[in-house]
């Protein structure tokens, strides 16, 4: 079976993780005037890919993937704990664990594998989303590089969809932005595949502030 088919299914909008409900702080950034058009949105998303939350998610993904392939349960628990600690707002934590828990439940029901079946025994807490997908990818022997690229594209595609629903851009500009980010996604996946947990870190402070501010935003469509 081609590696791309499971990844396309797991990271598609039809997979029941509720990704549509989250904007990752974009909703507040739009209200605050940071996001006004295609150019500002592209700049914002590029920062997340290269220096922000997606970069860290891909590094965590890599560490979790290698832990599963190496049967290193202690490291897998460490990665899960660290992923939760790096969720720097209540809504970022909600976003990652709600999707992660839902992903594990859906995989166990429809795409079972020993790694996913064992995960609740190894980690009794909430499962961060990148860890959940990494465990599934490793458990199904999918290539790491393809899995990282698919995860990154799913992240960007969901935020572009949220931006269209917010009215920041139209559908055509949304697709142009996604296409424009593909080279950065390839580079981010390649870098993450060589990275370790020591390389974690980010510099997308306005996005982090947006996530915090969204917690008290009066009128909103999204949960983050």
NUKOL-953624 format. One record per residue: residue in three letters; x, y, z of N, C-alpha, C, O in turn. Coordinates in Angstrom, 1 decimal. Layout:
<sites>
SITE rest n_xx n_yy n_zz ca_xx ca_yy ca_zz c_xx c_yy c_zz o_xx o_yy o_zz
SITE ALA X Y Z X Y Z X Y Z X Y Z $
...
</sites>
This chain:
<sites>
SITE rest n_xx n_yy n_zz ca_xx ca_yy ca_zz c_xx c_yy c_zz o_xx o_yy o_zz
SITE UNK 0.8 -1.2 0.0 0.0 0.0 0.0 0.9 1.3 0.0 1.9 1.3 0.8 $
SITE UNK 0.5 2.2 -0.8 1.3 3.4 -0.9 1.2 4.2 0.4 0.1 4.3 1.0 $
SITE UNK 2.3 4.8 0.9 2.4 5.5 2.1 1.4 6.7 2.0 0.9 7.2 3.0 $
SITE UNK 1.3 7.3 0.8 0.5 8.5 0.7 -1.0 8.3 1.0 -1.6 9.2 1.5 $
SITE UNK -1.5 7.1 0.7 -3.0 6.9 0.9 -3.4 7.0 2.4 -4.3 7.8 2.6 $
SITE UNK -2.8 6.3 3.3 -3.2 6.5 4.7 -3.0 7.9 5.2 -3.8 8.5 5.9 $
SITE UNK -1.9 8.5 4.8 -1.6 9.9 5.2 -2.7 10.9 4.7 -3.1 11.8 5.4 $
SITE UNK -3.1 10.7 3.4 -4.1 11.5 2.8 -5.4 11.4 3.6 -6.2 12.3 3.7 $
SITE UNK -5.7 10.2 4.0 -7.0 9.9 4.7 -6.9 10.5 6.1 -7.8 11.2 6.5 $
SITE UNK -5.8 10.2 6.8 -5.7 10.6 8.2 -5.7 12.1 8.4 -6.2 12.6 9.4 $
SITE UNK -5.1 12.8 7.4 -4.9 14.2 7.5 -5.9 15.0 6.7 -5.6 16.2 6.4 $
SITE UNK -6.9 14.4 6.2 -7.9 15.1 5.4 -9.0 15.7 6.3 -9.1 15.2 7.5 $
SITE UNK -9.7 16.6 5.8 -10.8 17.2 6.6 -11.9 16.2 7.0 -12.6 16.5 8.0 $
SITE UNK -12.0 15.1 6.3 -13.0 14.1 6.7 -12.7 13.2 7.8 -13.5 12.5 8.4 $
SITE UNK -11.4 13.2 8.2 -11.0 12.4 9.4 -11.5 13.0 10.7 -11.3 14.2 10.9 $
SITE UNK -12.1 12.3 11.5 -12.9 12.8 12.6 -12.0 13.3 13.8 -12.1 12.7 14.9 $
SITE UNK -11.3 14.4 13.6 -10.5 14.9 14.7 -11.0 16.3 15.1 -10.6 16.9 16.1 $
SITE UNK -11.9 16.9 14.3 -12.5 18.2 14.7 -11.5 19.4 14.4 -11.7 20.4 15.0 $
SITE UNK -10.6 19.2 13.4 -9.7 20.3 13.1 -10.4 21.5 12.6 -9.8 22.6 12.8 $
SITE UNK -11.5 21.4 12.0 -12.2 22.6 11.5 -12.6 23.6 12.6 -12.9 24.7 12.3 $
SITE UNK -12.6 23.2 13.8 -13.1 24.0 14.9 -12.0 24.9 15.5 -12.2 25.7 16.4 $
SITE UNK -10.7 24.8 14.9 -9.6 25.6 15.5 -9.0 26.5 14.5 -8.8 26.1 13.3 $
SITE UNK -8.6 27.7 14.9 -8.0 28.7 14.0 -6.5 29.0 14.5 -5.8 29.7 13.8 $
SITE UNK -6.1 28.4 15.6 -4.7 28.5 16.0 -4.4 30.0 16.3 -3.2 30.5 16.1 $
SITE UNK -5.4 30.8 16.8 -5.2 32.2 17.1 -5.4 33.1 15.9 -5.4 34.3 16.1 $
SITE UNK -5.7 32.6 14.7 -5.9 33.5 13.5 -7.1 34.4 13.7 -7.1 35.5 13.2 $
SITE UNK -8.1 33.9 14.4 -9.3 34.7 14.6 -9.0 36.0 15.3 -9.5 37.0 15.0 $
SITE UNK -8.2 35.9 16.4 -7.9 37.1 17.1 -7.0 38.0 16.3 -7.1 39.2 16.2 $
SITE UNK -6.0 37.4 15.5 -5.1 38.2 14.7 -5.9 38.9 13.6 -5.5 40.1 13.3 $
SITE UNK -6.9 38.3 13.1 -7.8 39.0 12.1 -8.5 40.2 12.8 -8.6 41.3 12.2 $
SITE UNK -9.1 40.0 13.9 -9.8 41.0 14.6 -8.9 42.2 15.0 -9.3 43.3 15.0 $
SITE UNK -7.7 41.8 15.4 -6.7 42.9 15.8 -6.1 43.6 14.6 -5.4 44.6 14.8 $
SITE UNK -6.3 43.1 13.4 -5.8 43.8 12.2 -4.5 43.3 11.7 -3.9 43.9 10.8 $
SITE UNK -3.9 42.3 12.4 -2.7 41.8 11.9 -2.8 41.1 10.5 -1.9 41.1 9.7 $
SITE UNK -3.9 40.4 10.3 -4.2 39.7 9.1 -5.2 40.5 8.3 -6.4 40.6 8.8 $
SITE UNK -4.9 40.9 7.1 -5.7 41.8 6.3 -6.0 41.3 4.9 -7.0 41.6 4.3 $
SITE UNK -5.0 40.5 4.4 -5.1 40.1 3.0 -4.2 38.9 2.8 -3.7 38.3 3.8 $
SITE UNK -4.0 38.5 1.6 -3.2 37.3 1.3 -1.8 37.5 1.7 -1.2 36.5 2.2 $
SITE UNK -1.2 38.6 1.5 0.2 38.8 1.8 0.5 38.7 3.3 1.4 38.0 3.7 $
SITE UNK -0.4 39.3 4.1 -0.1 39.2 5.6 -0.4 37.8 6.1 0.3 37.3 7.0 $
SITE UNK -1.4 37.1 5.5 -1.6 35.7 5.9 -0.5 34.8 5.5 -0.1 34.0 6.3 $
SITE UNK 0.0 35.0 4.3 1.2 34.2 3.9 2.4 34.4 4.8 3.0 33.4 5.2 $
SITE UNK 2.7 35.6 5.2 3.8 35.9 6.1 3.6 35.3 7.4 4.5 34.7 8.0 $
SITE UNK 2.3 35.3 7.9 2.0 34.7 9.2 2.2 33.2 9.2 2.8 32.7 10.1 $
SITE UNK 1.7 32.6 8.2 1.8 31.1 8.1 3.2 30.6 7.9 3.6 29.6 8.4 $
SITE UNK 3.9 31.4 7.1 5.3 31.1 6.8 6.1 31.1 8.2 7.0 30.3 8.4 $
SITE UNK 5.8 32.1 9.0 6.5 32.1 10.3 6.2 30.9 11.2 7.1 30.4 11.9 $
SITE UNK 5.0 30.4 11.1 4.6 29.2 11.9 5.4 28.0 11.3 5.8 27.1 12.1 $
SITE UNK 5.5 27.9 10.0 6.2 26.8 9.4 7.7 26.8 9.7 8.3 25.8 10.1 $
SITE UNK 8.3 28.0 9.6 9.8 28.0 9.7 10.3 28.3 11.2 11.4 27.8 11.5 $
SITE UNK 9.5 29.0 12.0 10.0 29.4 13.3 9.0 29.3 14.4 9.3 29.6 15.6 $
SITE UNK 7.8 28.7 14.1 6.8 28.7 15.1 6.3 27.3 15.5 7.1 26.4 15.6 $
SITE UNK 5.0 27.2 15.8 4.5 26.0 16.4 4.6 24.8 15.5 4.8 23.7 16.0 $
SITE UNK 4.5 24.9 14.2 4.6 23.8 13.3 6.0 23.2 13.3 6.2 22.0 13.3 $
SITE UNK 7.0 24.1 13.3 8.4 23.6 13.4 8.5 22.7 14.6 9.1 21.6 14.5 $
SITE UNK 8.0 23.1 15.8 8.2 22.3 17.0 7.4 21.0 16.9 7.8 20.0 17.3 $
SITE UNK 6.2 21.1 16.3 5.4 19.9 16.1 6.1 18.9 15.3 6.0 17.7 15.6 $
SITE UNK 6.8 19.3 14.2 7.5 18.4 13.4 8.7 17.7 14.1 9.0 16.6 13.9 $
SITE UNK 9.3 18.5 14.9 10.4 17.9 15.7 9.9 16.9 16.7 10.5 15.8 16.9 $
SITE UNK 8.8 17.2 17.4 8.2 16.3 18.3 7.7 15.0 17.6 7.8 13.9 18.1 $
SITE UNK 7.2 15.2 16.4 6.7 14.1 15.5 7.9 13.2 15.3 7.8 12.0 15.5 $
SITE UNK 9.0 13.7 14.9 10.2 12.9 14.6 10.7 12.1 15.8 11.0 11.0 15.7 $
SITE UNK 10.7 12.8 17.0 11.2 12.1 18.2 10.2 11.0 18.6 10.7 9.9 18.9 $
SITE UNK 8.9 11.2 18.4 7.9 10.2 18.8 8.0 9.0 17.8 8.0 7.9 18.2 $
SITE UNK 8.2 9.3 16.5 8.3 8.3 15.5 9.5 7.4 15.8 9.4 6.2 15.7 $
SITE UNK 10.7 8.0 16.1 11.9 7.2 16.3 11.7 6.4 17.6 12.2 5.3 17.7 $
SITE UNK 11.0 7.0 18.6 10.8 6.2 19.9 10.0 5.0 19.6 10.3 3.9 20.2 $
SITE UNK 8.9 5.1 18.8 8.1 3.9 18.5 9.0 2.9 17.7 8.9 1.7 18.0 $
SITE UNK 9.7 3.3 16.7 10.5 2.4 15.9 11.6 1.7 16.7 12.0 0.6 16.4 $
SITE UNK 12.1 2.5 17.7 13.1 1.9 18.5 12.6 1.2 19.8 13.4 0.8 20.6 $
SITE UNK 11.3 1.2 19.9 10.7 0.6 21.1 11.2 1.2 22.4 11.4 0.5 23.4 $
SITE UNK 11.4 2.5 22.4 11.8 3.2 23.5 10.6 3.9 24.2 10.3 5.1 23.9 $
SITE UNK 10.0 3.2 25.1 8.8 3.7 25.7 9.0 4.9 26.6 8.2 5.8 26.7 $
SITE UNK 10.2 5.0 27.2 10.5 6.1 28.1 10.6 7.4 27.3 10.1 8.4 27.7 $
SITE UNK 11.3 7.3 26.2 11.4 8.5 25.3 10.0 8.9 24.8 9.7 10.1 24.7 $
SITE UNK 9.2 8.0 24.4 7.9 8.3 23.9 7.1 9.1 25.0 6.4 10.1 24.7 $
SITE UNK 7.2 8.6 26.2 6.5 9.3 27.3 7.1 10.7 27.5 6.3 11.7 27.7 $
SITE UNK 8.4 10.8 27.4 9.0 12.1 27.5 8.5 13.1 26.4 8.3 14.3 26.7 $
SITE UNK 8.4 12.6 25.2 8.0 13.5 24.1 6.5 13.9 24.3 6.2 15.1 24.1 $
SITE UNK 5.7 13.0 24.7 4.3 13.4 25.0 4.2 14.4 26.1 3.4 15.4 26.0 $
SITE UNK 4.9 14.3 27.1 4.9 15.2 28.2 5.5 16.6 27.8 4.9 17.6 28.1 $
SITE UNK 6.5 16.6 27.0 7.1 17.8 26.5 6.2 18.5 25.5 6.1 19.8 25.6 $
SITE UNK 5.5 17.8 24.7 4.5 18.4 23.7 3.4 19.1 24.5 3.0 20.2 24.1 $
SITE UNK 2.9 18.5 25.6 1.9 19.2 26.4 2.5 20.5 27.0 1.8 21.5 27.1 $
SITE UNK 3.7 20.4 27.5 4.3 21.5 28.2 4.5 22.7 27.2 4.5 23.8 27.6 $
SITE UNK 4.8 22.4 25.9 5.0 23.4 24.9 3.7 24.1 24.4 3.8 25.1 23.7 $
SITE UNK 2.6 23.6 24.8 1.3 24.2 24.5 1.2 25.4 25.4 0.8 25.3 26.5 $
SITE UNK 1.5 26.6 24.8 1.7 27.8 25.7 0.4 28.6 26.0 0.5 29.7 26.4 $
SITE UNK -0.7 28.0 25.8 -2.0 28.6 26.2 -3.0 27.5 26.4 -2.8 26.4 25.9 $
SITE UNK -4.0 27.9 27.1 -5.1 26.9 27.4 -5.7 26.4 26.1 -6.0 25.2 25.9 $
SITE UNK -5.9 27.3 25.1 -6.5 26.9 23.8 -5.5 26.1 23.0 -6.0 25.2 22.3 $
SITE UNK -4.2 26.4 23.0 -3.3 25.6 22.3 -3.3 24.1 22.8 -3.2 23.2 22.1 $
SITE UNK -3.4 24.0 24.1 -3.4 22.7 24.7 -4.7 22.0 24.3 -4.7 20.8 23.9 $
SITE UNK -5.8 22.7 24.4 -7.1 22.1 24.0 -7.0 21.6 22.5 -7.5 20.6 22.2 $
SITE UNK -6.4 22.5 21.7 -6.4 22.2 20.2 -5.6 20.9 20.0 -6.0 20.0 19.2 $
SITE UNK -4.4 20.7 20.7 -3.6 19.6 20.4 -4.2 18.3 21.0 -4.1 17.2 20.4 $
SITE UNK -4.7 18.4 22.3 -5.1 17.1 22.9 -6.5 16.7 22.4 -6.7 15.5 22.3 $
SITE UNK -7.4 17.6 22.1 -8.7 17.2 21.5 -8.5 16.5 20.2 -9.1 15.4 20.0 $
SITE UNK -7.6 17.0 19.3 -7.4 16.3 18.1 -6.6 15.1 18.3 -6.8 14.0 17.6 $
SITE UNK -5.6 15.1 19.2 -4.8 13.9 19.4 -5.6 12.7 20.0 -5.5 11.6 19.5 $
SITE UNK -6.4 13.0 21.0 -7.3 12.0 21.5 -8.3 11.4 20.5 -8.5 10.2 20.4 $
SITE UNK -8.8 12.3 19.7 -9.8 11.9 18.7 -9.1 11.0 17.6 -9.6 10.1 17.1 $
SITE UNK -7.9 11.4 17.3 -7.1 10.7 16.3 -6.8 9.3 16.7 -7.0 8.3 16.0 $
SITE UNK -6.4 9.1 18.0 -6.1 7.8 18.5 -7.4 7.0 18.5 -7.3 5.8 18.1 $
SITE UNK -8.5 7.5 19.0 -9.7 6.8 19.0 -10.1 6.3 17.6 -10.6 5.2 17.4 $
SITE UNK -10.0 7.2 16.6 -10.4 6.8 15.2 -9.4 5.8 14.7 -9.9 4.9 14.0 $
SITE UNK -8.1 5.9 14.9 -7.2 4.9 14.4 -7.4 3.6 15.0 -7.4 2.6 14.3 $
SITE UNK -7.7 3.5 16.3 -7.9 2.2 17.0 -9.1 1.5 16.4 -9.2 0.3 16.3 $
SITE UNK -10.1 2.3 16.0 -11.3 1.7 15.4 -11.2 1.4 14.0 -11.8 0.4 13.5 $
SITE UNK -10.4 2.1 13.2 -10.4 1.9 11.8 -9.1 1.5 11.1 -9.1 0.9 10.1 $
SITE UNK -8.0 1.9 11.8 -6.7 1.6 11.2 -5.8 1.1 12.4 -4.7 1.6 12.7 $
SITE UNK -6.2 0.0 13.0 -5.4 -0.5 14.2 -4.0 -1.0 13.8 -3.8 -1.5 12.7 $
SITE UNK -3.1 -0.8 14.8 -1.8 -1.4 14.7 -1.3 -1.6 16.1 -1.8 -0.9 17.0 $
SITE UNK -0.3 -2.4 16.4 0.2 -2.6 17.7 0.6 -1.3 18.4 0.4 -1.2 19.6 $
SITE UNK 1.3 -0.4 17.7 1.8 0.8 18.4 0.6 1.6 18.9 0.7 2.2 20.0 $
SITE UNK -0.5 1.8 18.1 -1.6 2.5 18.6 -2.3 1.8 19.7 -2.8 2.5 20.6 $
SITE UNK -2.4 0.5 19.6 -3.1 -0.3 20.7 -2.3 -0.2 22.0 -3.0 -0.2 23.1 $
SITE UNK -1.0 -0.1 22.0 -0.2 0.0 23.2 -0.1 1.4 23.8 0.2 1.5 24.9 $
SITE UNK -0.4 2.4 23.0 -0.2 3.8 23.4 -0.9 4.1 24.7 -0.3 4.7 25.6 $
SITE UNK -2.2 3.7 25.0 -2.8 4.0 26.2 -2.2 3.3 27.4 -2.2 3.8 28.6 $
SITE UNK -1.5 2.2 27.2 -0.7 1.5 28.3 0.5 2.3 28.6 0.9 2.3 29.8 $
SITE UNK 1.1 3.0 27.6 2.4 3.7 27.9 2.2 5.1 28.4 3.0 5.6 29.1 $
SITE UNK 1.1 5.7 27.9 0.8 7.1 28.3 -0.7 7.2 28.6 -1.5 7.1 27.7 $
SITE UNK -1.0 7.4 29.9 -2.4 7.5 30.3 -3.0 8.8 30.2 -4.2 9.0 30.4 $
SITE UNK -2.2 9.9 29.9 -2.8 11.2 29.8 -3.3 11.5 28.4 -3.4 10.6 27.5 $
SITE UNK -3.7 12.8 28.2 -4.1 13.3 26.9 -2.9 13.1 25.9 -1.8 13.3 26.3 $
SITE UNK -3.3 12.8 24.7 -2.2 12.6 23.6 -2.1 13.8 22.7 -3.1 14.1 22.1 $
SITE UNK -1.0 14.5 22.7 -0.8 15.6 21.8 -0.9 15.1 20.3 -0.5 14.0 20.0 $
SITE UNK -1.5 16.0 19.5 -1.8 15.6 18.1 -0.5 15.1 17.3 -0.6 14.0 16.7 $
SITE UNK 0.6 15.8 17.3 1.8 15.3 16.6 2.3 14.0 17.1 2.7 13.2 16.3 $
SITE UNK 2.1 13.7 18.3 2.6 12.4 18.9 1.6 11.3 18.4 2.1 10.2 18.0 $
SITE UNK 0.3 11.6 18.4 -0.7 10.6 18.0 -0.4 10.2 16.5 -0.4 9.0 16.2 $
SITE UNK -0.2 11.2 15.6 0.0 10.9 14.2 1.3 10.2 14.0 1.4 9.3 13.2 $
SITE UNK 2.3 10.6 14.8 3.7 10.0 14.6 3.6 8.5 15.0 4.2 7.7 14.4 $
SITE UNK 2.9 8.2 16.1 2.8 6.8 16.5 2.1 6.0 15.5 2.5 4.8 15.2 $
SITE UNK 1.1 6.5 14.9 0.3 5.8 13.8 1.3 5.6 12.6 1.3 4.5 12.0 $
SITE UNK 2.0 6.6 12.2 2.9 6.5 11.0 3.9 5.5 11.3 4.2 4.7 10.4 $
SITE UNK 4.6 5.5 12.4 5.6 4.5 12.7 5.0 3.1 12.8 5.6 2.2 12.4 $
SITE UNK 3.8 3.0 13.5 3.2 1.7 13.7 2.8 1.1 12.4 2.7 -0.1 12.2 $
SITE UNK 2.5 1.9 11.3 2.1 1.4 10.0 3.3 1.4 9.1 3.1 1.2 7.8 $
SITE UNK 4.5 1.6 9.6 5.7 1.6 8.7 5.7 2.6 7.6 6.1 2.3 6.5 $
SITE UNK 5.1 3.7 7.8 5.1 4.8 6.8 6.5 5.6 6.9 7.0 5.7 8.0 $
SITE UNK 7.0 6.0 5.7 8.2 6.8 5.8 8.1 8.1 6.6 7.1 8.8 6.5 $
SITE UNK 9.2 8.3 7.3 9.1 9.5 8.2 9.0 10.8 7.3 8.2 11.7 7.7 $
SITE UNK 9.8 10.9 6.3 9.8 12.2 5.5 8.4 12.5 4.9 7.9 13.6 5.0 $
SITE UNK 7.8 11.4 4.3 6.5 11.6 3.8 5.5 12.0 4.8 4.6 12.8 4.6 $
SITE UNK 5.6 11.4 6.0 4.7 11.7 7.1 4.8 13.1 7.6 3.8 13.7 7.9 $
SITE UNK 6.1 13.6 7.7 6.3 14.9 8.2 5.7 15.9 7.2 5.1 16.9 7.6 $
SITE UNK 5.9 15.7 5.9 5.4 16.6 4.9 3.9 16.6 4.9 3.2 17.7 4.8 $
SITE UNK 3.3 15.4 5.0 1.8 15.4 5.0 1.2 16.1 6.3 0.2 16.8 6.2 $
SITE UNK 1.9 15.9 7.4 1.4 16.5 8.6 1.5 18.1 8.5 0.6 18.8 8.8 $
SITE UNK 2.6 18.5 7.9 2.8 20.0 7.8 1.8 20.5 6.8 1.2 21.6 7.0 $
SITE UNK 1.5 19.9 5.7 0.5 20.3 4.7 -0.9 20.3 5.3 -1.6 21.3 5.1 $
SITE UNK -1.2 19.3 6.1 -2.5 19.3 6.8 -2.7 20.5 7.7 -3.8 21.1 7.8 $
SITE UNK -1.6 20.8 8.5 -1.6 22.0 9.4 -1.9 23.3 8.6 -2.8 24.0 9.0 $
SITE UNK -1.2 23.5 7.5 -1.4 24.7 6.7 -2.7 24.7 6.1 -3.4 25.8 6.1 $
SITE UNK -3.2 23.6 5.5 -4.4 23.6 4.8 -5.6 23.9 5.8 -6.5 24.5 5.4 $
SITE UNK -5.5 23.4 7.0 -6.6 23.7 8.0 -6.6 25.2 8.3 -7.7 25.8 8.5 $
SITE UNK -5.4 25.8 8.5 -5.4 27.2 8.8 -5.9 28.1 7.6 -6.5 29.2 7.8 $
SITE UNK -5.5 27.7 6.4 -6.0 28.4 5.2 -7.5 28.3 5.2 -8.2 29.2 4.8 $
SITE UNK -8.1 27.1 5.4 -9.5 26.9 5.5 -10.2 27.8 6.5 -11.2 28.4 6.2 $
SITE UNK -9.6 27.9 7.7 -10.1 28.8 8.7 -10.1 30.3 8.2 -11.0 31.0 8.5 $
SITE UNK -9.0 30.6 7.5 -8.9 32.0 7.0 -9.9 32.3 6.0 -10.4 33.4 6.0 $
SITE UNK -10.3 31.4 5.2 -11.3 31.6 4.2 -12.7 31.8 4.9 -13.4 32.7 4.5 $
SITE UNK -12.9 31.0 5.9 -14.2 31.1 6.6 -14.2 32.4 7.4 -15.3 33.0 7.6 $
SITE UNK -13.1 32.9 7.8 -13.1 34.2 8.5 -13.2 35.4 7.6 -13.5 36.5 8.0 $
SITE UNK -13.0 35.2 6.3 -13.0 36.2 5.3 -11.7 37.0 5.1 -11.7 38.1 4.5 $
SITE UNK -10.6 36.4 5.6 -9.3 37.1 5.3 -8.9 37.0 3.9 -8.5 38.0 3.3 $
SITE UNK -9.2 35.8 3.3 -8.9 35.6 1.8 -10.0 34.8 1.2 -10.8 34.2 2.0 $
SITE UNK -10.1 34.8 -0.1 -11.0 33.9 -0.8 -10.4 32.6 -1.1 -9.2 32.4 -0.7 $
SITE UNK -11.2 31.7 -1.7 -10.7 30.4 -1.9 -9.5 30.3 -2.8 -8.6 29.5 -2.6 $
SITE UNK -9.5 31.1 -3.9 -8.4 31.1 -4.8 -7.1 31.6 -4.2 -6.1 31.0 -4.4 $
SITE UNK -7.2 32.7 -3.5 -6.0 33.2 -2.8 -5.5 32.2 -1.7 -4.3 32.0 -1.5 $
SITE UNK -6.5 31.5 -1.1 -6.1 30.4 -0.2 -5.3 29.3 -0.8 -4.3 28.9 -0.2 $
SITE UNK -5.7 28.9 -2.0 -4.9 27.9 -2.7 -3.5 28.4 -3.1 -2.6 27.7 -3.1 $
SITE UNK -3.5 29.7 -3.5 -2.2 30.3 -3.9 -1.2 30.3 -2.7 -0.1 30.0 -2.8 $
SITE UNK -1.8 30.6 -1.5 -1.0 30.6 -0.3 -0.5 29.2 0.0 0.7 29.1 0.3 $
SITE UNK -1.3 28.2 -0.1 -0.9 26.9 0.2 0.2 26.4 -0.7 1.2 25.9 -0.3 $
SITE UNK 0.0 26.7 -2.0 1.1 26.4 -3.0 2.4 27.1 -2.7 3.5 26.5 -2.9 $
SITE UNK 2.3 28.4 -2.3 3.5 29.1 -2.1 4.3 28.6 -0.9 5.5 28.8 -0.8 $
SITE UNK 3.6 27.9 0.0 4.2 27.4 1.3 4.8 26.0 1.1 5.5 25.5 2.0 $
SITE UNK 4.5 25.4 0.0 5.0 24.0 -0.2 6.6 23.9 -0.1 7.0 23.0 0.5 $
SITE UNK 7.3 24.8 -0.7 8.8 24.7 -0.6 9.2 24.8 0.9 10.1 24.1 1.4 $
SITE UNK 8.6 25.7 1.6 8.9 25.9 3.1 8.6 24.6 3.8 9.3 24.2 4.8 $
SITE UNK 7.5 24.0 3.5 7.0 22.8 4.1 8.0 21.6 3.9 8.4 20.9 4.8 $
SITE UNK 8.5 21.5 2.6 9.5 20.5 2.3 10.8 20.8 3.1 11.3 19.8 3.7 $
SITE UNK 11.2 22.0 3.2 12.4 22.3 4.0 12.2 22.1 5.5 13.1 21.5 6.1 $
SITE UNK 11.1 22.4 6.0 10.8 22.2 7.4 10.8 20.7 7.7 11.3 20.3 8.8 $
SITE UNK 10.2 19.9 6.8 10.1 18.4 7.1 11.6 17.8 7.0 11.9 17.0 7.8 $
SITE UNK 12.3 18.3 6.1 13.7 17.8 5.9 14.5 18.1 7.2 15.3 17.3 7.7 $
SITE UNK 14.4 19.4 7.6 15.1 19.8 8.8 14.7 19.0 10.1 15.5 18.6 10.9 $
SITE UNK 13.4 18.9 10.2 12.9 18.2 11.4 13.3 16.7 11.4 13.5 16.1 12.5 $
SITE UNK 13.4 16.1 10.2 13.9 14.7 10.1 15.3 14.5 10.7 15.6 13.4 11.0 $
SITE UNK 16.1 15.6 10.7 17.4 15.5 11.2 17.5 16.0 12.6 18.6 15.9 13.2 $
SITE UNK 16.5 16.6 13.2 16.5 17.3 14.4 16.3 16.3 15.6 15.9 15.2 15.5 $
SITE UNK 16.7 16.9 16.8 16.4 16.2 18.1 15.6 17.1 19.0 15.4 18.3 18.6 $
SITE UNK 15.3 16.6 20.1 14.5 17.5 21.1 15.3 18.7 21.5 14.8 19.7 22.0 $
SITE UNK 16.6 18.6 21.4 17.5 19.7 21.7 17.3 20.9 20.8 17.6 22.0 21.1 $
SITE UNK 16.7 20.7 19.6 16.5 21.7 18.6 15.2 22.4 18.8 14.9 23.3 18.0 $
SITE UNK 14.3 22.0 19.7 13.1 22.7 19.9 13.2 24.1 20.3 14.2 24.5 21.0 $
SITE UNK 12.3 24.9 19.8 12.3 26.4 20.1 11.6 27.1 19.0 11.4 26.6 17.9 $
SITE UNK 11.2 28.3 19.3 10.4 29.1 18.3 10.6 30.6 18.5 11.1 31.0 19.5 $
SITE UNK 10.1 31.3 17.5 10.2 32.7 17.5 9.0 33.3 16.7 9.2 34.0 15.7 $
SITE UNK 7.8 33.0 17.1 6.6 33.5 16.5 5.7 34.0 17.6 4.6 33.6 17.8 $
SITE UNK 6.2 35.1 18.3 5.6 35.6 19.5 4.2 36.1 19.2 3.3 36.0 20.1 $
SITE UNK 4.0 36.8 18.1 2.7 37.4 17.8 1.6 36.3 17.7 0.5 36.5 18.2 $
SITE UNK 2.0 35.2 17.2 1.1 34.0 17.1 0.8 33.5 18.5 -0.4 33.2 18.8 $
SITE UNK 1.8 33.4 19.3 1.6 33.0 20.7 0.6 33.9 21.5 -0.2 33.5 22.2 $
SITE UNK 0.9 35.2 21.3 0.0 36.2 21.9 -1.4 36.1 21.4 -2.4 36.2 22.2 $
SITE UNK -1.6 35.9 20.1 -2.9 35.8 19.5 -3.6 34.6 20.1 -4.8 34.7 20.4 $
SITE UNK -2.9 33.5 20.4 -3.6 32.4 21.0 -4.1 32.7 22.4 -5.1 32.3 22.8 $
SITE UNK -3.2 33.4 23.2 -3.6 33.8 24.5 -4.8 34.8 24.5 -5.7 34.7 25.3 $
SITE UNK -4.8 35.8 23.6 -5.8 36.8 23.5 -7.1 36.2 23.1 -8.2 36.6 23.5 $
SITE UNK -7.1 35.1 22.3 -8.3 34.5 21.8 -9.1 33.9 22.9 -10.3 33.8 22.8 $
SITE UNK -8.5 33.6 24.0 -9.2 32.9 25.1 -10.3 33.8 25.7 -11.3 33.4 26.2 $
SITE UNK -10.1 35.2 25.5 -11.1 36.1 26.1 -11.7 36.9 25.0 -12.4 37.9 25.3 $
SITE UNK -11.6 36.5 23.7 -12.2 37.2 22.6 -13.7 37.1 22.8 -14.2 36.0 23.0 $
SITE UNK -14.4 38.2 22.6 -15.9 38.2 23.0 -16.7 37.4 21.9 -17.4 36.5 22.3 $
SITE UNK -16.5 37.8 20.7 -17.3 37.1 19.6 -16.4 36.3 18.8 -15.4 36.8 18.2 $
SITE UNK -16.7 35.0 18.6 -15.7 34.1 17.9 -16.4 33.0 17.3 -17.5 32.5 17.7 $
SITE UNK -15.8 32.4 16.2 -16.3 31.2 15.5 -15.6 30.0 15.9 -16.1 28.9 15.9 $
SITE UNK -14.3 30.1 16.4 -13.4 29.0 16.6 -13.1 28.8 18.0 -13.3 29.7 18.9 $
SITE UNK -12.6 27.6 18.3 -12.3 27.2 19.7 -10.9 27.7 20.1 -10.5 27.6 21.2 $
SITE UNK -10.1 28.1 19.1 -8.7 28.6 19.4 -8.3 29.6 18.3 -7.2 30.1 18.4 $
</sites>
